[in-house]
Amino acid sequence: MMVSGRSKGRHGNGVDNRAGRKRLLFSCALAGALSLASTGCGSGGSEHGKGDAAPRLKVIAKVDVGKVPKSVAITPDGRYAYTAGQQDVSVVDLTQNKVTATVPFSGNPAFIRFSPQGHQAYVAGNTDLQDGLVAIVDTATRTVSANIGVEGGPLSDLIVSADGRSLYTVNTGGGLARIDAQRGRLAGRVQLPTGHHNTLALSRDERTAYVPSSSLRADVDPTKVDILAVDLARKRVTAKIPVNHGGIFALEMAPDGRRIYTSHFPRAQGVPNVVSVVDPAAGSVTGTLSVQGRSTGLALAPDGRRIYVLNESGMLQVIDTASGKAIASTTVGRDTTGMTLSPDGRRAYITDEGEEQLVVVAIG
């Protein structure tokens, strides 16, 4: 996971509108309780063996940005942060911690990603008529060079391929779409089963996309959700992985591709807050992590040793993936909506919708 992140602004799956504006992550219980299947702790952890020492978390800056910031992305060189606000994108110079430019968006932006070299920013959201829209922004001039329409409703996530040639996005009405980033046009679609599709992840070889799918019907159990495995070459669903905690909010692929961390935003009362650990090869949930609160941000450290968890109440926690335990936590805001990490993994950048700020947290 922008983690990632899904912020994903990640960027829900039977989730209310406010939740749908928020992205990615799970928030682990302060006690660090871990509940895994009989396969043991290794099902949810890494292969690193002993857990890491607790990091020191410190808020080092709060930057006023545009209205209602939903998500944030960092340029590959780590110098600028782009935040998706209400009908525009704020560009923050991280050497000065201030907004130095604003890029208009023809609708409501929700997610931002960058080309591998950082020459283009891709901004996904919806038009005023509630269709999907991806804007390509020249990061040198801070101007929009192309707008690409995607029918089927507001876009729910955006992923850039490793070579920068393709963008993948998803919405409820149109399914999974691929955009040719070089030509700036829609290049293909995969129709998905009827349902709510609010985020996605790619396998490490980029041959398979993973997309949650839940029923749109009010009379269906809201805890019943599948993760669809989509073969991108054959353009069809090849497997369904049942996940029974409902309201999938974000997916984050582990660096080795062997696990998908799945955060939930349950809308039904009495449903425990958990993060599911999914084995995509086996096509099953191998364990769950108990969490505190509903998740709005999820990011995995570059080496996969730590997971950074944000919840809607402004709590940031750090989970050691070897032990599955919370090893640090701090409060960073009051209505936090999205998160991503710096390329070197030393800082977390968090959008606070209530305060209309970008919060910078040292996490090393």
C-alpha positions as CSV (number, residue, x, y, z in Angstrom):
1,M,0.0,0.0,0.0
2,M,0.6,4.9,-1.3
3,V,1.1,3.4,0.7
4,S,1.3,3.6,0.5
5,G,-1.7,4.5,1.3
6,R,-4.1,3.8,0.3
7,S,-4.7,6.9,1.2
8,K,-6.0,5.4,-0.8
9,G,-7.8,9.8,0.0
10,R,-6.7,5.1,-0.4
11,H,-9.6,6.7,-1.3
12,G,-15.7,2.7,0.9
13,N,-17.2,-0.5,0.2
14,G,-20.6,0.0,1.8
15,V,-19.0,2.8,3.8
16,D,-20.7,6.2,4.3
17,N,-19.7,9.2,2.2
18,R,-17.4,10.6,4.9
19,A,-15.6,7.3,5.0
20,G,-15.4,7.2,1.2
21,R,-13.4,10.4,1.2
22,K,-10.8,8.9,3.6
23,R,-8.0,6.5,2.7
24,L,-6.3,3.6,3.7
25,L,-5.1,1.9,7.0
26,F,-5.8,-0.1,10.0
27,S,-5.3,0.9,13.6
28,C,-4.1,-1.8,16.0
29,A,-5.2,-2.1,19.6
30,L,-2.9,-0.4,22.0
31,A,-2.3,-3.7,23.7
32,G,-1.0,-5.1,20.4
33,A,-3.3,-8.1,20.6
34,L,-2.9,-10.4,17.7
35,S,-5.4,-13.1,16.7
36,L,-4.1,-15.4,13.9
37,A,-5.3,-18.6,12.4
38,S,-3.6,-21.9,13.4
39,T,-0.9,-21.2,10.8
40,G,0.7,-19.0,13.5
41,C,2.3,-15.5,13.7
42,G,4.2,-16.0,10.5
43,S,0.9,-15.8,8.6
44,G,0.7,-12.1,9.4
45,G,4.3,-11.2,10.0
46,S,7.4,-10.8,8.0
47,E,10.4,-13.1,7.6
48,H,12.6,-10.8,9.6
49,G,12.5,-12.8,12.8
50,K,12.9,-10.6,15.9
51,G,10.7,-7.5,16.2
52,D,12.1,-4.0,15.8
53,A,12.7,-1.6,18.6
54,A,10.0,1.1,19.3
55,P,10.4,4.1,17.0
56,R,10.1,7.7,18.3
57,L,7.1,9.5,16.8
58,K,7.1,13.3,16.8
59,V,4.9,15.8,15.0
60,I,7.4,18.2,13.5
61,A,5.2,20.5,11.3
62,K,1.6,21.3,10.5
63,V,1.0,23.1,7.2
64,D,-2.3,24.9,6.3
65,V,-3.4,23.5,2.9
66,G,-6.6,23.7,0.7
67,K,-10.1,23.1,1.8
68,V,-11.1,19.6,3.0
69,P,-7.9,17.7,2.2
70,K,-8.6,14.1,1.6
71,S,-5.3,12.5,0.7
72,V,-1.6,13.2,0.1
73,A,1.2,12.0,-2.1
74,I,4.9,12.7,-2.1
75,T,7.1,13.3,-5.2
76,P,9.7,10.6,-5.8
77,D,12.5,13.0,-4.8
78,G,10.8,13.7,-1.5
79,R,10.7,17.5,-1.9
80,Y,7.0,18.2,-2.5
81,A,3.7,17.0,-1.1
82,Y,0.5,17.2,-3.2
83,T,-2.8,17.2,-1.2
84,A,-6.2,16.6,-2.8
85,G,-8.6,19.2,-1.5
86,Q,-12.0,20.6,-2.6
87,Q,-11.7,21.2,-6.4
88,D,-7.9,21.7,-6.3
89,V,-4.6,20.3,-5.4
90,S,-2.2,22.1,-3.1
91,V,1.5,21.8,-3.7
92,V,3.6,22.0,-0.5
93,D,7.3,22.7,-0.6
94,L,8.6,20.4,2.2
95,T,11.9,22.3,2.5
96,Q,9.8,25.3,3.6
97,N,6.7,23.6,4.9
98,K,4.3,25.9,3.0
99,V,2.0,25.8,0.0
100,T,3.8,27.3,-3.1
101,A,1.3,26.4,-5.8
102,T,-2.3,25.4,-6.4
103,V,-3.5,23.3,-9.3
104,P,-7.2,23.5,-10.3
105,F,-9.2,20.3,-10.8
106,S,-12.4,20.0,-12.9
107,G,-14.4,18.4,-10.1
108,N,-13.4,16.8,-6.8
109,P,-9.9,15.2,-6.6
110,A,-9.5,12.2,-4.3
111,F,-6.2,10.4,-5.0
112,I,-2.8,11.5,-6.3
113,R,0.1,9.4,-7.7
114,F,3.3,10.2,-9.6
115,S,5.1,8.9,-12.6
116,P,8.4,7.0,-11.6
117,Q,10.6,10.1,-12.4
118,G,8.1,12.6,-11.0
119,H,7.5,14.5,-14.2
120,Q,3.8,13.9,-14.1
121,A,1.2,13.8,-11.3
122,Y,-2.0,11.8,-11.8
123,V,-5.0,13.1,-10.0
124,A,-8.1,10.9,-9.8
125,G,-11.6,11.9,-8.6
126,N,-14.9,12.8,-10.1
127,T,-16.5,15.5,-12.2
128,D,-19.3,17.6,-10.9
129,L,-21.6,15.2,-12.8
130,Q,-20.2,12.3,-10.7
131,D,-18.3,10.5,-13.5
132,G,-14.7,9.5,-13.0
133,L,-11.9,11.8,-14.0
134,V,-8.1,11.5,-14.2
135,A,-6.1,14.7,-14.7
136,I,-2.4,14.5,-15.8
137,V,-0.4,17.4,-14.3
138,D,3.0,18.6,-15.5
139,T,4.9,18.9,-12.3
140,A,7.4,21.4,-13.7
141,T,4.7,23.9,-14.8
142,R,2.0,22.8,-12.3
143,T,-0.6,22.8,-15.1
144,V,-3.0,20.1,-16.3
145,S,-1.9,18.7,-19.7
146,A,-4.8,16.2,-20.1
147,N,-8.1,15.2,-18.6
148,I,-9.3,11.6,-19.1
149,G,-13.0,10.7,-18.4
150,V,-13.9,7.3,-16.9
151,E,-17.6,6.5,-16.9
152,G,-19.2,4.6,-14.1
153,G,-19.0,6.9,-11.1
154,P,-16.3,8.5,-8.9
155,L,-13.0,6.8,-9.0
156,S,-12.0,4.9,-5.9
157,D,-8.3,4.5,-6.2
158,L,-5.3,4.9,-8.6
159,I,-2.2,2.8,-9.1
160,V,0.8,3.6,-11.5
161,S,2.6,0.6,-13.1
162,A,6.3,0.3,-12.3
163,D,7.3,1.4,-15.8
164,G,5.0,4.4,-15.6
165,R,3.2,3.4,-18.8
166,S,-0.2,2.4,-17.3
167,L,-2.6,3.7,-14.7
168,Y,-5.2,1.4,-13.1
169,T,-8.3,2.7,-11.4
170,V,-11.7,1.4,-10.3
171,N,-15.2,2.5,-9.7
172,T,-18.5,0.9,-8.9
173,G,-20.3,1.3,-12.2
174,G,-17.5,0.8,-14.7
175,G,-15.3,-1.8,-13.0
176,L,-11.5,-1.8,-13.5
177,A,-10.0,0.5,-16.0
178,R,-6.5,0.9,-17.6
179,I,-5.3,4.2,-18.8
180,D,-2.4,4.7,-21.2
181,A,-0.4,7.3,-19.3
182,Q,1.8,8.2,-22.3
183,R,-1.1,8.8,-24.7
184,G,-3.4,10.1,-22.1
185,R,-6.4,8.0,-22.9
186,L,-8.5,5.1,-21.7
187,A,-6.9,1.9,-23.0
188,G,-9.2,-0.9,-21.7
189,R,-11.7,-2.0,-19.1
190,V,-12.5,-5.2,-17.1
191,Q,-16.2,-5.5,-16.2
192,L,-16.5,-6.7,-12.6
193,P,-19.5,-8.4,-10.9
194,T,-22.1,-5.9,-9.7
195,G,-21.0,-4.5,-6.4
196,H,-19.2,-1.8,-4.6
197,H,-15.5,-1.6,-5.6
198,N,-13.6,1.0,-3.6
199,T,-9.9,0.2,-3.8
200,L,-7.3,-2.0,-5.5
201,A,-3.8,-3.5,-5.3
202,L,-1.5,-5.0,-7.8
203,S,0.6,-8.2,-7.5
204,R,4.3,-7.6,-7.6
205,D,4.5,-8.9,-11.2
206,E,1.6,-6.7,-12.1
207,R,-0.3,-9.5,-13.7
208,T,-3.1,-9.6,-11.2
209,A,-5.2,-6.8,-9.7
210,Y,-7.1,-7.3,-6.4
211,V,-10.4,-5.5,-6.0
212,P,-12.8,-5.7,-3.1
213,S,-16.5,-6.3,-4.0
214,S,-19.5,-6.0,-1.7
215,S,-23.2,-6.0,-2.4
216,L,-25.0,-2.8,-3.1
217,R,-28.2,-4.3,-1.6
218,A,-29.3,-3.1,1.8
219,D,-30.8,-6.6,2.7
220,V,-27.4,-8.4,2.2
221,D,-25.1,-9.1,5.2
222,P,-22.7,-6.1,5.2
223,T,-19.9,-8.2,6.6
224,K,-19.8,-10.4,3.5
225,V,-17.1,-9.1,1.1
226,D,-14.9,-10.8,-1.5
227,I,-11.6,-9.7,-2.9
228,L,-11.6,-10.4,-6.6
229,A,-8.4,-11.5,-8.3
230,V,-8.4,-10.1,-11.8
231,D,-6.1,-11.4,-14.5
232,L,-5.1,-8.3,-16.4
233,A,-4.0,-10.0,-19.6
234,R,-7.1,-12.1,-19.9
235,K,-9.4,-9.4,-18.5
236,R,-11.4,-11.5,-16.3
237,V,-11.9,-12.5,-12.6
238,T,-10.1,-15.7,-11.9
239,A,-10.7,-16.1,-8.1
240,K,-12.8,-14.7,-5.2
241,I,-11.3,-14.5,-1.7
242,P,-14.0,-14.3,0.9
243,V,-13.3,-11.8,3.7
244,N,-16.0,-11.8,6.4
245,H,-15.4,-8.5,8.3
246,G,-17.1,-6.2,5.8
247,G,-16.4,-2.6,4.8
248,I,-12.9,-3.2,3.2
249,F,-11.3,0.2,3.1
250,A,-7.8,-0.3,1.9
251,L,-5.4,-3.0,0.5
252,E,-1.7,-2.9,1.0
253,M,0.6,-5.5,-0.7
254,A,3.6,-6.7,1.2
255,P,7.0,-6.1,-0.4
256,D,7.4,-9.8,-1.1
257,G,3.9,-10.1,-2.5
258,R,3.0,-12.9,-0.1
259,R,0.4,-11.0,1.9
260,I,-2.3,-8.4,1.4
261,Y,-3.0,-6.3,4.5
262,T,-6.7,-5.5,4.4
263,S,-8.2,-2.7,6.6
264,H,-11.9,-2.5,7.4
265,F,-14.3,0.3,8.1
266,P,-17.3,-1.6,9.4
267,R,-20.7,0.1,9.2
268,A,-22.6,-2.5,11.1
269,Q,-22.7,-2.3,14.9
270,G,-21.1,-5.2,16.8
271,V,-18.6,-6.0,14.1
272,P,-15.1,-6.1,15.6
273,N,-12.4,-3.7,14.2
274,V,-9.8,-5.9,12.6
275,V,-7.2,-6.0,9.8
276,S,-7.4,-9.2,7.8
277,V,-4.2,-10.8,6.5
278,V,-4.7,-12.4,3.2
279,D,-2.6,-14.9,1.4
280,P,-3.2,-14.2,-2.3
281,A,-1.6,-17.5,-3.5
282,A,-3.8,-19.6,-1.2
283,G,-6.8,-17.4,-1.8
284,S,-7.7,-17.2,1.9
285,V,-7.5,-15.1,5.0
286,T,-4.7,-16.5,7.2
287,G,-5.3,-14.3,10.2
288,T,-6.7,-11.1,11.7
289,L,-5.2,-8.2,13.7
290,S,-7.4,-6.6,16.3
291,V,-7.5,-2.9,15.8
292,Q,-8.7,0.2,17.6
293,G,-11.1,2.5,15.8
294,R,-12.0,2.7,12.1
295,S,-9.1,3.0,9.6
296,T,-8.4,6.0,7.4
297,G,-4.8,5.4,6.4
298,L,-2.5,2.4,5.8
299,A,1.2,2.5,4.8
300,L,3.9,-0.1,4.8
301,A,7.5,0.7,5.4
302,P,9.7,0.2,2.3
303,D,11.4,-2.9,3.9
304,G,8.0,-4.3,5.1
305,R,9.1,-4.3,8.8
306,R,6.5,-1.9,10.0
307,I,3.0,-1.0,9.2
308,Y,1.8,2.6,10.0
309,V,-1.8,2.8,11.0
310,L,-4.1,5.9,11.1
311,N,-7.6,6.0,12.4
312,E,-10.4,8.6,12.0
313,S,-9.8,10.0,15.5
314,G,-6.2,11.1,14.7
315,M,-4.2,8.3,16.2
316,L,-1.1,7.0,14.5
317,Q,0.2,3.7,15.5
318,V,3.2,1.6,14.4
319,I,2.9,-2.2,14.1
320,D,5.9,-4.5,14.0
321,T,5.1,-7.0,11.2
322,A,7.3,-9.8,12.7
323,S,5.3,-9.8,16.0
324,G,2.1,-8.3,14.9
325,K,2.2,-5.9,18.0
326,A,1.8,-2.2,18.3
327,I,5.2,-0.7,19.3
328,A,4.4,3.0,19.3
329,S,1.5,5.4,19.0
330,T,0.8,9.2,19.1
331,T,-2.1,11.6,18.4
332,V,-1.5,13.6,15.2
333,G,-4.8,15.4,14.5
334,R,-8.6,15.2,15.1
335,D,-10.2,14.2,11.7
336,T,-7.4,12.5,9.8
337,T,-8.2,11.3,6.4
338,G,-5.2,10.0,4.5
339,M,-1.5,9.1,4.9
340,T,1.6,8.3,2.9
341,L,5.3,7.9,3.8
342,S,8.4,9.7,2.4
343,P,10.4,7.7,-0.1
344,D,13.0,7.0,2.5
345,G,10.4,5.9,5.1
346,R,11.5,8.4,7.7
347,R,8.4,10.6,7.7
348,A,4.7,10.2,7.6
349,Y,2.5,12.8,5.9
350,I,-1.1,12.9,7.1
351,T,-4.1,15.0,6.0
352,D,-6.3,16.4,8.7
353,E,-9.6,17.3,7.1
354,G,-11.0,19.0,10.2
355,E,-8.0,21.3,10.6
356,E,-7.4,21.6,6.9
357,Q,-3.7,20.8,7.4
358,L,-0.9,18.6,6.3
359,V,0.7,17.0,9.4
360,V,4.4,16.0,9.1
361,V,5.5,13.2,11.6
362,A,9.0,12.0,12.1
363,I,8.8,8.2,12.4
364,G,12.4,7.1,12.3
